[in-house]
Amino acid sequence: MQAKRTVLAILRVQPAKDLVESLMQPVSDEHEMMWEDILESEMESDHRLRHPRRMPSAAAQESAYRLEDIRS
């Protein structure tokens, strides 16, 4: 699956009629910057999928433990 994602990213950076033509084009500085942007966004999305943010518990905030509650 990673190979397919890489090929699609290459075609986004260097669009052409087919993959061979795209790969044969010379790489410019603009292409390099676009490639880095794609890699950064993929790393961010992978991180979000692997480490989702946890929402704080609303119940814990509403019923904060007090010493009086524990004694009774």
N, C-alpha and C positions, 0 to 999 in steps of 0.2 A: 504494500500500500504506500510506503514511503517513496518508492520509485515513481509511482504514478503522480504523487503530489509534487515531486521534484520536476518531472516533465511538464506538468501544468504550470509550475512556477516559471520555468524556462520560457515557455510560450507566452506568459504574461510579460516577461521582461523583454524578450526578443520575438515579437510576433512575425510570423512568416506563413507561407502557404503550407509548409509541412515541417516536420521536426528536423529533418536533415538540413534544410535551408536555414532554419533558425539556428542550428548548432554551428553552421559554417560562417555565419556573420561574425565580423570582428566585434569584440566587446569594447564598449566605450565606458567612460567614467560614469555617465548617466545610468548605464545598465548596471554597473557595480552598486551604485547608490540604491537603485530600485531593488536589486537582489538583497541587499542588507535590510531594507525596509520589510521585505517579505519574510525574511528569516526572523527578524525581531517580532513581527506580528504573530507568526506561527509559534514562536517560543512563549509569547504571552498567553496565547489561547491554550496551548498545552498546559501551561502552569495553572491557568484558571480551571481547567478540567480536572487536573490531578489534585489541586488544593482549593476546593471551593470555600468561599468565606462562610463562616458560621455566624448565624444571627444570634444575638444575645437573647437569653431566655427572658421573656416578658414576665413569667410567673415569679422568677427570682427577684425581679425588681419590685414587683407589687407586694410581695410578702417577704420583705427583708427580715431576716431572723433578728429577733431582739431577745435579750436575756430574759425578759418577762415571759415571752412565749415559751421558752425552753423550760422554765420553772413550773409552769402550770400543767 
